[in-house]
Amino acid sequence: MTRQQPPRSGAVELVFSLHDERCFFIAASERTGGEFIGERAVHRADGNMLEFFTVRGVRPATVLDVAADLPMVREARVVSEHSDSTLMEFVVSGPCVAATLADTDAVIRDVRADDGNARIVADVSPHGDVRKVVDRVFERHEGARLLSKRTLGDTIPGLSNTSHNAHLTADLTDKQLAAVEVATREGYFSWPRESTAAECATVMGVSQPTFSQHLWTGLEKLLRSLFETDEEVSDDSLVNDTI
């Protein structure tokens, strides 16, 4: 959930189950009966976590009411509503799966909770310490279970949308990527503009100048990666046409 990246060949995939109600989205899924699917988590400067979740099967107002009663949720709001789901934003403190794995060799690929039960898929880099990752989860989340462990094969599938996005954002830092995503979700690029840089900075828990620096540096890298990719494809086409 920290960086949605495609699995790397040779990495070890770990699948955990959690029933730790100190994690707000697990508690919220049990109390609302809805499904919570993690999109991204960002460490804020104030020590809290900014987390985006797609919520299905429950009205947004119900989630907001439940979130207001959860002590670990500092803020909660609706980002956008769709016919079958709602994208929601939460500022939370306390135990969190993203925080648990933040300083390990693992990258969270999928997080979802339903009826108080969570399933976490994390990839450990080929040279990472798998035992350390497993022990960290067990230490911080009582009742956690390791459902499966497997080494990902050497066959690399065709480039999916997720893989393509990961290639485009590979040069961005987590804070730069978070600034671009927050600005997009908050309507900063909309016309007329739906939020200011100061409001986006508040969401991230940073100053407005810091937010702007992350945003424009991240955008420059993203656009450079996009156009460099196009140029490479164009060059290949020219070579093929020549042949």
KOLVODREN-573586 format. One record per residue (C-alpha): y, z, x; residue number from 0. Coordinates in nm, 4 decimals, always signed. Each point is the difference from the previous one (the first is absolute). Layout:
BEGIN
<pt><c2>Y</c2><c3>Z</c3><c1>X</c1><k>NUM</k></pt>
...
end
This chain:
BEGIN
<pt><c2>+0.0000</c2><c3>+0.0000</c3><c1>+0.0000</c1><k>0</k></pt>
<pt><c2>+0.2272</c2><c3>+0.0319</c3><c1>+0.2974</c1><k>1</k></pt>
<pt><c2>-0.0358</c2><c3>-0.3631</c3><c1>+0.1041</c1><k>2</k></pt>
<pt><c2>-0.2184</c2><c3>-0.2270</c3><c1>-0.2134</c1><k>3</k></pt>
<pt><c2>-0.1736</c2><c3>-0.1963</c3><c1>+0.2736</c1><k>4</k></pt>
<pt><c2>-0.3124</c2><c3>-0.2157</c3><c1>+0.0022</c1><k>5</k></pt>
<pt><c2>-0.3018</c2><c3>+0.1599</c3><c1>+0.1681</c1><k>6</k></pt>
<pt><c2>-0.0480</c2><c3>-0.0869</c3><c1>+0.3655</c1><k>7</k></pt>
<pt><c2>-0.3281</c2><c3>-0.1318</c3><c1>+0.1314</c1><k>8</k></pt>
<pt><c2>-0.1865</c2><c3>+0.2824</c3><c1>+0.1734</c1><k>9</k></pt>
<pt><c2>+0.1894</c2><c3>+0.2693</c3><c1>-0.1871</c1><k>10</k></pt>
<pt><c2>-0.1898</c2><c3>+0.2725</c3><c1>-0.1847</c1><k>11</k></pt>
<pt><c2>+0.0537</c2><c3>+0.0239</c3><c1>-0.3735</c1><k>12</k></pt>
<pt><c2>-0.0135</c2><c3>+0.3508</c3><c1>-0.1460</c1><k>13</k></pt>
<pt><c2>-0.0154</c2><c3>+0.0662</c3><c1>-0.3743</c1><k>14</k></pt>
<pt><c2>+0.0808</c2><c3>+0.3527</c3><c1>-0.1215</c1><k>15</k></pt>
<pt><c2>+0.0005</c2><c3>+0.1706</c3><c1>-0.3366</c1><k>16</k></pt>
<pt><c2>+0.2540</c2><c3>+0.2773</c3><c1>-0.0657</c1><k>17</k></pt>
<pt><c2>+0.0553</c2><c3>+0.2480</c3><c1>-0.2782</c1><k>18</k></pt>
<pt><c2>+0.2924</c2><c3>+0.1880</c3><c1>+0.1531</c1><k>19</k></pt>
<pt><c2>+0.2577</c2><c3>+0.0771</c3><c1>-0.2683</c1><k>20</k></pt>
<pt><c2>+0.2525</c2><c3>+0.0919</c3><c1>+0.2671</c1><k>21</k></pt>
<pt><c2>+0.0386</c2><c3>-0.3781</c3><c1>+0.0345</c1><k>22</k></pt>
<pt><c2>+0.2393</c2><c3>-0.0757</c3><c1>-0.2837</c1><k>23</k></pt>
<pt><c2>-0.1483</c2><c3>-0.3352</c3><c1>-0.1022</c1><k>24</k></pt>
<pt><c2>-0.3463</c2><c3>+0.1547</c3><c1>-0.0385</c1><k>25</k></pt>
<pt><c2>+0.1369</c2><c3>+0.2801</c3><c1>-0.2157</c1><k>26</k></pt>
<pt><c2>+0.2109</c2><c3>-0.2468</c3><c1>-0.1990</c1><k>27</k></pt>
<pt><c2>-0.2962</c2><c3>-0.2297</c3><c1>-0.0627</c1><k>28</k></pt>
<pt><c2>-0.2015</c2><c3>+0.2898</c3><c1>-0.1399</c1><k>29</k></pt>
<pt><c2>+0.2795</c2><c3>+0.1282</c3><c1>-0.2242</c1><k>30</k></pt>
<pt><c2>+0.1071</c2><c3>-0.3387</c3><c1>-0.1329</c1><k>31</k></pt>
<pt><c2>-0.3303</c2><c3>-0.1861</c3><c1>-0.0071</c1><k>32</k></pt>
<pt><c2>+0.1657</c2><c3>-0.2918</c3><c1>+0.1760</c1><k>33</k></pt>
<pt><c2>-0.0972</c2><c3>-0.1926</c3><c1>+0.3113</c1><k>34</k></pt>
<pt><c2>+0.2227</c2><c3>+0.0376</c3><c1>+0.3084</c1><k>35</k></pt>
<pt><c2>-0.0157</c2><c3>-0.2720</c3><c1>+0.2654</c1><k>36</k></pt>
<pt><c2>+0.1841</c2><c3>+0.0628</c3><c1>+0.3259</c1><k>37</k></pt>
<pt><c2>+0.2381</c2><c3>-0.2713</c3><c1>+0.1196</c1><k>38</k></pt>
<pt><c2>+0.1846</c2><c3>+0.1556</c3><c1>+0.2920</c1><k>39</k></pt>
<pt><c2>+0.0984</c2><c3>+0.3375</c3><c1>+0.1492</c1><k>40</k></pt>
<pt><c2>+0.2969</c2><c3>+0.0611</c3><c1>+0.2280</c1><k>41</k></pt>
<pt><c2>+0.0924</c2><c3>+0.3116</c3><c1>+0.1964</c1><k>42</k></pt>
<pt><c2>+0.3551</c2><c3>+0.1028</c3><c1>-0.0894</c1><k>43</k></pt>
<pt><c2>+0.2363</c2><c3>+0.1602</c3><c1>+0.2480</c1><k>44</k></pt>
<pt><c2>-0.0031</c2><c3>+0.3247</c3><c1>-0.2041</c1><k>45</k></pt>
<pt><c2>-0.3748</c2><c3>+0.0418</c3><c1>+0.0531</c1><k>46</k></pt>
<pt><c2>-0.0983</c2><c3>-0.1090</c3><c1>-0.3510</c1><k>47</k></pt>
<pt><c2>-0.1985</c2><c3>-0.3137</c3><c1>-0.0830</c1><k>48</k></pt>
<pt><c2>+0.1299</c2><c3>-0.2939</c3><c1>-0.2017</c1><k>49</k></pt>
<pt><c2>-0.2985</c2><c3>-0.1501</c3><c1>-0.1822</c1><k>50</k></pt>
<pt><c2>-0.0344</c2><c3>-0.3026</c3><c1>-0.2265</c1><k>51</k></pt>
<pt><c2>-0.2840</c2><c3>-0.0154</c3><c1>-0.2525</c1><k>52</k></pt>
<pt><c2>-0.1025</c2><c3>-0.2542</c3><c1>-0.2610</c1><k>53</k></pt>
<pt><c2>-0.1005</c2><c3>+0.1966</c3><c1>-0.3106</c1><k>54</k></pt>
<pt><c2>-0.2268</c2><c3>-0.1397</c3><c1>-0.2714</c1><k>55</k></pt>
<pt><c2>-0.1318</c2><c3>+0.1256</c3><c1>-0.3317</c1><k>56</k></pt>
<pt><c2>+0.2768</c2><c3>+0.2501</c3><c1>-0.0745</c1><k>57</k></pt>
<pt><c2>+0.3614</c2><c3>-0.0117</c3><c1>-0.1162</c1><k>58</k></pt>
<pt><c2>+0.2620</c2><c3>+0.0479</c3><c1>+0.2759</c1><k>59</k></pt>
<pt><c2>+0.1683</c2><c3>+0.2761</c3><c1>-0.2005</c1><k>60</k></pt>
<pt><c2>-0.3247</c2><c3>+0.1977</c3><c1>+0.0028</c1><k>61</k></pt>
<pt><c2>-0.0258</c2><c3>-0.0335</c3><c1>+0.3783</c1><k>62</k></pt>
<pt><c2>+0.3605</c2><c3>+0.1150</c3><c1>+0.0418</c1><k>63</k></pt>
<pt><c2>-0.0647</c2><c3>+0.3054</c3><c1>-0.2209</c1><k>64</k></pt>
<pt><c2>-0.3095</c2><c3>+0.0937</c3><c1>+0.1994</c1><k>65</k></pt>
<pt><c2>+0.1761</c2><c3>-0.0618</c3><c1>+0.3342</c1><k>66</k></pt>
<pt><c2>+0.2785</c2><c3>+0.2372</c3><c1>-0.1054</c1><k>67</k></pt>
<pt><c2>-0.2607</c2><c3>+0.2782</c3><c1>-0.0288</c1><k>68</k></pt>
<pt><c2>-0.1606</c2><c3>-0.0670</c3><c1>+0.3392</c1><k>69</k></pt>
<pt><c2>+0.1629</c2><c3>+0.2191</c3><c1>+0.2688</c1><k>70</k></pt>
<pt><c2>-0.0649</c2><c3>-0.2494</c3><c1>+0.2796</c1><k>71</k></pt>
<pt><c2>+0.1952</c2><c3>-0.2796</c3><c1>-0.1736</c1><k>72</k></pt>
<pt><c2>+0.3692</c2><c3>+0.0137</c3><c1>+0.0900</c1><k>73</k></pt>
<pt><c2>+0.1053</c2><c3>-0.3173</c3><c1>-0.1796</c1><k>74</k></pt>
<pt><c2>-0.1692</c2><c3>-0.2597</c3><c1>-0.2188</c1><k>75</k></pt>
<pt><c2>+0.1278</c2><c3>-0.3145</c3><c1>-0.1657</c1><k>76</k></pt>
<pt><c2>-0.1023</c2><c3>-0.3377</c3><c1>-0.1357</c1><k>77</k></pt>
<pt><c2>+0.0691</c2><c3>-0.2967</c3><c1>+0.2270</c1><k>78</k></pt>
<pt><c2>-0.1231</c2><c3>-0.2794</c3><c1>-0.2277</c1><k>79</k></pt>
<pt><c2>-0.2121</c2><c3>-0.0370</c3><c1>-0.3143</c1><k>80</k></pt>
<pt><c2>-0.2490</c2><c3>-0.2756</c3><c1>-0.0727</c1><k>81</k></pt>
<pt><c2>-0.2268</c2><c3>-0.0792</c3><c1>-0.2935</c1><k>82</k></pt>
<pt><c2>-0.2993</c2><c3>+0.1890</c3><c1>+0.1381</c1><k>83</k></pt>
<pt><c2>+0.1399</c2><c3>+0.2169</c3><c1>+0.2805</c1><k>84</k></pt>
<pt><c2>+0.3036</c2><c3>+0.1858</c3><c1>+0.1322</c1><k>85</k></pt>
<pt><c2>+0.1233</c2><c3>+0.0239</c3><c1>+0.3559</c1><k>86</k></pt>
<pt><c2>+0.1226</c2><c3>+0.3540</c3><c1>+0.0628</c1><k>87</k></pt>
<pt><c2>+0.1686</c2><c3>+0.1779</c3><c1>+0.2880</c1><k>88</k></pt>
<pt><c2>-0.0625</c2><c3>+0.3621</c3><c1>+0.0993</c1><k>89</k></pt>
<pt><c2>+0.1502</c2><c3>+0.2309</c3><c1>+0.2607</c1><k>90</k></pt>
<pt><c2>-0.2630</c2><c3>+0.2606</c3><c1>+0.0825</c1><k>91</k></pt>
<pt><c2>-0.0689</c2><c3>+0.2872</c3><c1>+0.2370</c1><k>92</k></pt>
<pt><c2>-0.3153</c2><c3>+0.1795</c3><c1>+0.1039</c1><k>93</k></pt>
<pt><c2>-0.3481</c2><c3>-0.1430</c3><c1>+0.0607</c1><k>94</k></pt>
<pt><c2>-0.0208</c2><c3>-0.3763</c3><c1>-0.0135</c1><k>95</k></pt>
<pt><c2>-0.2654</c2><c3>-0.2486</c3><c1>+0.1106</c1><k>96</k></pt>
<pt><c2>+0.2593</c2><c3>-0.2142</c3><c1>+0.1777</c1><k>97</k></pt>
<pt><c2>+0.1293</c2><c3>+0.3019</c3><c1>+0.1911</c1><k>98</k></pt>
<pt><c2>-0.3550</c2><c3>+0.1096</c3><c1>+0.0820</c1><k>99</k></pt>
<pt><c2>-0.0789</c2><c3>-0.3287</c3><c1>+0.1749</c1><k>100</k></pt>
<pt><c2>+0.3483</c2><c3>-0.0762</c3><c1>+0.1320</c1><k>101</k></pt>
<pt><c2>-0.0631</c2><c3>+0.0988</c3><c1>+0.3618</c1><k>102</k></pt>
<pt><c2>-0.3614</c2><c3>-0.1169</c3><c1>+0.0247</c1><k>103</k></pt>
<pt><c2>-0.1467</c2><c3>-0.3386</c3><c1>+0.0893</c1><k>104</k></pt>
<pt><c2>-0.0558</c2><c3>-0.0793</c3><c1>-0.3684</c1><k>105</k></pt>
<pt><c2>+0.1924</c2><c3>-0.2355</c3><c1>-0.2282</c1><k>106</k></pt>
<pt><c2>-0.0322</c2><c3>+0.0602</c3><c1>-0.3736</c1><k>107</k></pt>
<pt><c2>-0.0995</c2><c3>-0.3208</c3><c1>-0.1778</c1><k>108</k></pt>
<pt><c2>-0.0521</c2><c3>+0.1212</c3><c1>-0.3558</c1><k>109</k></pt>
<pt><c2>+0.0829</c2><c3>+0.3155</c3><c1>-0.1964</c1><k>110</k></pt>
<pt><c2>-0.0708</c2><c3>+0.0512</c3><c1>-0.3681</c1><k>111</k></pt>
<pt><c2>-0.0645</c2><c3>+0.2909</c3><c1>-0.2340</c1><k>112</k></pt>
<pt><c2>-0.1402</c2><c3>+0.0192</c3><c1>-0.3515</c1><k>113</k></pt>
<pt><c2>-0.0764</c2><c3>+0.3116</c3><c1>-0.2093</c1><k>114</k></pt>
<pt><c2>+0.0646</c2><c3>+0.2279</c3><c1>+0.2983</c1><k>115</k></pt>
<pt><c2>-0.2273</c2><c3>-0.1842</c3><c1>+0.2425</c1><k>116</k></pt>
<pt><c2>+0.1399</c2><c3>-0.2030</c3><c1>+0.2883</c1><k>117</k></pt>
<pt><c2>-0.1583</c2><c3>-0.2707</c3><c1>+0.2136</c1><k>118</k></pt>
<pt><c2>+0.1520</c2><c3>-0.0623</c3><c1>+0.3432</c1><k>119</k></pt>
<pt><c2>-0.0844</c2><c3>-0.2953</c3><c1>+0.2235</c1><k>120</k></pt>
<pt><c2>+0.1213</c2><c3>+0.0256</c3><c1>+0.3600</c1><k>121</k></pt>
<pt><c2>-0.0642</c2><c3>-0.2170</c3><c1>+0.3038</c1><k>122</k></pt>
<pt><c2>-0.0298</c2><c3>+0.1565</c3><c1>+0.3453</c1><k>123</k></pt>
<pt><c2>+0.1000</c2><c3>-0.2294</c3><c1>+0.2862</c1><k>124</k></pt>
<pt><c2>-0.2844</c2><c3>-0.1305</c3><c1>+0.2227</c1><k>125</k></pt>
<pt><c2>+0.0948</c2><c3>+0.2454</c3><c1>+0.2756</c1><k>126</k></pt>
<pt><c2>+0.0913</c2><c3>+0.2873</c3><c1>-0.2328</c1><k>127</k></pt>
<pt><c2>-0.1682</c2><c3>+0.3374</c3><c1>-0.0385</c1><k>128</k></pt>
<pt><c2>-0.1951</c2><c3>-0.0165</c3><c1>-0.3263</c1><k>129</k></pt>
<pt><c2>-0.1173</c2><c3>+0.3611</c3><c1>+0.0237</c1><k>130</k></pt>
<pt><c2>+0.3594</c2><c3>+0.1212</c3><c1>+0.0349</c1><k>131</k></pt>
<pt><c2>+0.1017</c2><c3>-0.1868</c3><c1>-0.3149</c1><k>132</k></pt>
<pt><c2>-0.2915</c2><c3>+0.1368</c3><c1>-0.2029</c1><k>133</k></pt>
<pt><c2>+0.0554</c2><c3>+0.3547</c3><c1>+0.1251</c1><k>134</k></pt>
<pt><c2>+0.3724</c2><c3>-0.0216</c3><c1>-0.0816</c1><k>135</k></pt>
<pt><c2>-0.0719</c2><c3>-0.0974</c3><c1>-0.3600</c1><k>136</k></pt>
<pt><c2>-0.2620</c2><c3>+0.2746</c3><c1>-0.0401</c1><k>137</k></pt>
<pt><c2>+0.2308</c2><c3>+0.2636</c3><c1>+0.1522</c1><k>138</k></pt>
<pt><c2>+0.2989</c2><c3>-0.0781</c3><c1>-0.2201</c1><k>139</k></pt>
<pt><c2>-0.1696</c2><c3>-0.0897</c3><c1>-0.3284</c1><k>140</k></pt>
<pt><c2>-0.2608</c2><c3>+0.2465</c3><c1>-0.1212</c1><k>141</k></pt>
<pt><c2>-0.2907</c2><c3>-0.1680</c3><c1>-0.1762</c1><k>142</k></pt>
<pt><c2>+0.0620</c2><c3>-0.3400</c3><c1>+0.1590</c1><k>143</k></pt>
<pt><c2>-0.3113</c2><c3>-0.2155</c3><c1>+0.0375</c1><k>144</k></pt>
<pt><c2>-0.0715</c2><c3>-0.2948</c3><c1>+0.2249</c1><k>145</k></pt>
<pt><c2>-0.1564</c2><c3>-0.2612</c3><c1>-0.2273</c1><k>146</k></pt>
<pt><c2>-0.0613</c2><c3>-0.2706</c3><c1>+0.2574</c1><k>147</k></pt>
<pt><c2>+0.0643</c2><c3>-0.1106</c3><c1>+0.3571</c1><k>148</k></pt>
<pt><c2>-0.0489</c2><c3>-0.3527</c3><c1>+0.1282</c1><k>149</k></pt>
<pt><c2>+0.1112</c2><c3>-0.2179</c3><c1>+0.2881</c1><k>150</k></pt>
<pt><c2>+0.1816</c2><c3>-0.3096</c3><c1>-0.1167</c1><k>151</k></pt>
<pt><c2>-0.1593</c2><c3>-0.3239</c3><c1>+0.1149</c1><k>152</k></pt>
<pt><c2>+0.1326</c2><c3>-0.2739</c3><c1>+0.2226</c1><k>153</k></pt>
<pt><c2>+0.0292</c2><c3>-0.2589</c3><c1>-0.2760</c1><k>154</k></pt>
<pt><c2>+0.3673</c2><c3>-0.0463</c3><c1>-0.0790</c1><k>155</k></pt>
<pt><c2>+0.0600</c2><c3>-0.1394</c3><c1>-0.3504</c1><k>156</k></pt>
<pt><c2>+0.2725</c2><c3>-0.2450</c3><c1>-0.0927</c1><k>157</k></pt>
<pt><c2>+0.3498</c2><c3>+0.1411</c3><c1>-0.0012</c1><k>158</k></pt>
<pt><c2>+0.0522</c2><c3>+0.1900</c3><c1>-0.3247</c1><k>159</k></pt>
<pt><c2>+0.3391</c2><c3>+0.0908</c3><c1>-0.1455</c1><k>160</k></pt>
<pt><c2>-0.0371</c2><c3>+0.3514</c3><c1>+0.1390</c1><k>161</k></pt>
<pt><c2>-0.0866</c2><c3>-0.1338</c3><c1>+0.3443</c1><k>162</k></pt>
<pt><c2>+0.2848</c2><c3>-0.2492</c3><c1>-0.0124</c1><k>163</k></pt>
<pt><c2>+0.2472</c2><c3>+0.2738</c3><c1>-0.0903</c1><k>164</k></pt>
<pt><c2>-0.1336</c2><c3>+0.2185</c3><c1>+0.2806</c1><k>165</k></pt>
<pt><c2>+0.0613</c2><c3>-0.2801</c3><c1>+0.2510</c1><k>166</k></pt>
<pt><c2>+0.3566</c2><c3>-0.0471</c3><c1>-0.1234</c1><k>167</k></pt>
<pt><c2>+0.0803</c2><c3>+0.3714</c3><c1>+0.0225</c1><k>168</k></pt>
<pt><c2>-0.1921</c2><c3>+0.0734</c3><c1>+0.3205</c1><k>169</k></pt>
<pt><c2>+0.3168</c2><c3>+0.0367</c3><c1>+0.2121</c1><k>170</k></pt>
<pt><c2>+0.1751</c2><c3>+0.2355</c3><c1>-0.2414</c1><k>171</k></pt>
<pt><c2>-0.0095</c2><c3>+0.3755</c3><c1>+0.0534</c1><k>172</k></pt>
<pt><c2>-0.1091</c2><c3>+0.2154</c3><c1>-0.2934</c1><k>173</k></pt>
<pt><c2>+0.3626</c2><c3>+0.1023</c3><c1>-0.0641</c1><k>174</k></pt>
<pt><c2>+0.1230</c2><c3>-0.3593</c3><c1>+0.0097</c1><k>175</k></pt>
<pt><c2>-0.2717</c2><c3>-0.1104</c3><c1>-0.2397</c1><k>176</k></pt>
<pt><c2>+0.0732</c2><c3>+0.2979</c3><c1>-0.2250</c1><k>177</k></pt>
<pt><c2>+0.3723</c2><c3>-0.0840</c3><c1>-0.0069</c1><k>178</k></pt>
<pt><c2>-0.0703</c2><c3>-0.3613</c3><c1>-0.0995</c1><k>179</k></pt>
<pt><c2>-0.2451</c2><c3>+0.1114</c3><c1>-0.2678</c1><k>180</k></pt>
<pt><c2>+0.2286</c2><c3>+0.2711</c3><c1>-0.1397</c1><k>181</k></pt>
<pt><c2>+0.2955</c2><c3>-0.2413</c3><c1>-0.0090</c1><k>182</k></pt>
<pt><c2>-0.2114</c2><c3>-0.2554</c3><c1>-0.1861</c1><k>183</k></pt>
<pt><c2>-0.1451</c2><c3>+0.2469</c3><c1>-0.2489</c1><k>184</k></pt>
<pt><c2>+0.3377</c2><c3>+0.1677</c3><c1>-0.0607</c1><k>185</k></pt>
<pt><c2>+0.1670</c2><c3>-0.3325</c3><c1>-0.0818</c1><k>186</k></pt>
<pt><c2>+0.2283</c2><c3>+0.0003</c3><c1>+0.3030</c1><k>187</k></pt>
<pt><c2>-0.0469</c2><c3>-0.3773</c3><c1>+0.0374</c1><k>188</k></pt>
<pt><c2>+0.0387</c2><c3>-0.0717</c3><c1>-0.3728</c1><k>189</k></pt>
<pt><c2>+0.3081</c2><c3>-0.1669</c3><c1>-0.1437</c1><k>190</k></pt>
<pt><c2>+0.1776</c2><c3>+0.1876</c3><c1>-0.1312</c1><k>191</k></pt>
<pt><c2>-0.1111</c2><c3>+0.2682</c3><c1>+0.2416</c1><k>192</k></pt>
<pt><c2>-0.1920</c2><c3>+0.2847</c3><c1>-0.1677</c1><k>193</k></pt>
<pt><c2>+0.0388</c2><c3>+0.2575</c3><c1>+0.2779</c1><k>194</k></pt>
<pt><c2>+0.2174</c2><c3>+0.0659</c3><c1>+0.3022</c1><k>195</k></pt>
<pt><c2>-0.0981</c2><c3>+0.0504</c3><c1>+0.3622</c1><k>196</k></pt>
<pt><c2>+0.0905</c2><c3>+0.3669</c3><c1>-0.0391</c1><k>197</k></pt>
<pt><c2>-0.2359</c2><c3>+0.0360</c3><c1>-0.2974</c1><k>198</k></pt>
<pt><c2>-0.2838</c2><c3>-0.1707</c3><c1>+0.1878</c1><k>199</k></pt>
<pt><c2>+0.0662</c2><c3>+0.2285</c3><c1>+0.2967</c1><k>200</k></pt>
<pt><c2>-0.0325</c2><c3>+0.3023</c3><c1>-0.2287</c1><k>201</k></pt>
<pt><c2>-0.3393</c2><c3>-0.1251</c3><c1>-0.1194</c1><k>202</k></pt>
<pt><c2>-0.1170</c2><c3>-0.0239</c3><c1>+0.3624</c1><k>203</k></pt>
<pt><c2>+0.1593</c2><c3>+0.3324</c3><c1>+0.0934</c1><k>204</k></pt>
<pt><c2>+0.2179</c2><c3>-0.1479</c3><c1>+0.2764</c1><k>205</k></pt>
<pt><c2>+0.3698</c2><c3>-0.0682</c3><c1>+0.0515</c1><k>206</k></pt>
<pt><c2>+0.1508</c2><c3>-0.3237</c3><c1>-0.1277</c1><k>207</k></pt>
<pt><c2>+0.0650</c2><c3>-0.1394</c3><c1>+0.3523</c1><k>208</k></pt>
<pt><c2>-0.3594</c2><c3>+0.0765</c3><c1>+0.1003</c1><k>209</k></pt>
<pt><c2>-0.1337</c2><c3>-0.1709</c3><c1>-0.3109</c1><k>210</k></pt>
<pt><c2>+0.2159</c2><c3>-0.3062</c3><c1>+0.0599</c1><k>211</k></pt>
<pt><c2>-0.1112</c2><c3>-0.0229</c3><c1>+0.3624</c1><k>212</k></pt>
<pt><c2>-0.3696</c2><c3>+0.0126</c3><c1>-0.0977</c1><k>213</k></pt>
<pt><c2>+0.0559</c2><c3>-0.2449</c3><c1>-0.2858</c1><k>214</k></pt>
<pt><c2>+0.1801</c2><c3>-0.2765</c3><c1>+0.1852</c1><k>215</k></pt>
<pt><c2>-0.2120</c2><c3>+0.0295</c3><c1>+0.3137</c1><k>216</k></pt>
<pt><c2>-0.3116</c2><c3>-0.0191</c3><c1>-0.2154</c1><k>217</k></pt>
<pt><c2>+0.1319</c2><c3>-0.2989</c3><c1>-0.1940</c1><k>218</k></pt>
<pt><c2>+0.0846</c2><c3>-0.1842</c3><c1>+0.3202</c1><k>219</k></pt>
<pt><c2>-0.3531</c2><c3>+0.0540</c3><c1>+0.1321</c1><k>220</k></pt>
<pt><c2>-0.1555</c2><c3>-0.0981</c3><c1>-0.3320</c1><k>221</k></pt>
<pt><c2>+0.2000</c2><c3>-0.3228</c3><c1>-0.0298</c1><k>222</k></pt>
<pt><c2>-0.0559</c2><c3>-0.0865</c3><c1>+0.3635</c1><k>223</k></pt>
<pt><c2>-0.3748</c2><c3>+0.0445</c3><c1>-0.0488</c1><k>224</k></pt>
<pt><c2>+0.0107</c2><c3>-0.2137</c3><c1>-0.3154</c1><k>225</k></pt>
<pt><c2>+0.1859</c2><c3>-0.2900</c3><c1>+0.1560</c1><k>226</k></pt>
<pt><c2>-0.1889</c2><c3>+0.0135</c3><c1>+0.3283</c1><k>227</k></pt>
<pt><c2>-0.3232</c2><c3>-0.0281</c3><c1>-0.2001</c1><k>228</k></pt>
<pt><c2>+0.1374</c2><c3>-0.3033</c3><c1>-0.1819</c1><k>229</k></pt>
<pt><c2>+0.1038</c2><c3>-0.1622</c3><c1>+0.3268</c1><k>230</k></pt>
<pt><c2>-0.3464</c2><c3>+0.0518</c3><c1>+0.1472</c1><k>231</k></pt>
<pt><c2>-0.1626</c2><c3>-0.1600</c3><c1>-0.3055</c1><k>232</k></pt>
<pt><c2>+0.2459</c2><c3>-0.2899</c3><c1>+0.0205</c1><k>233</k></pt>
<pt><c2>-0.0753</c2><c3>-0.0546</c3><c1>+0.3683</c1><k>234</k></pt>
<pt><c2>-0.3742</c2><c3>-0.0035</c3><c1>-0.0670</c1><k>235</k></pt>
<pt><c2>+0.0502</c2><c3>-0.2569</c3><c1>-0.2753</c1><k>236</k></pt>
<pt><c2>+0.1984</c2><c3>-0.2222</c3><c1>+0.2334</c1><k>237</k></pt>
<pt><c2>-0.2751</c2><c3>+0.0141</c3><c1>+0.2591</c1><k>238</k></pt>
<pt><c2>-0.2631</c2><c3>-0.0881</c3><c1>-0.2608</c1><k>239</k></pt>
<pt><c2>+0.2124</c2><c3>-0.2881</c3><c1>-0.1309</c1><k>240</k></pt>
<pt><c2>+0.0388</c2><c3>-0.1330</c3><c1>+0.3525</c1><k>241</k></pt>
<pt><c2>-0.3741</c2><c3>+0.0118</c3><c1>+0.0580</c1><k>242</k></pt>
end
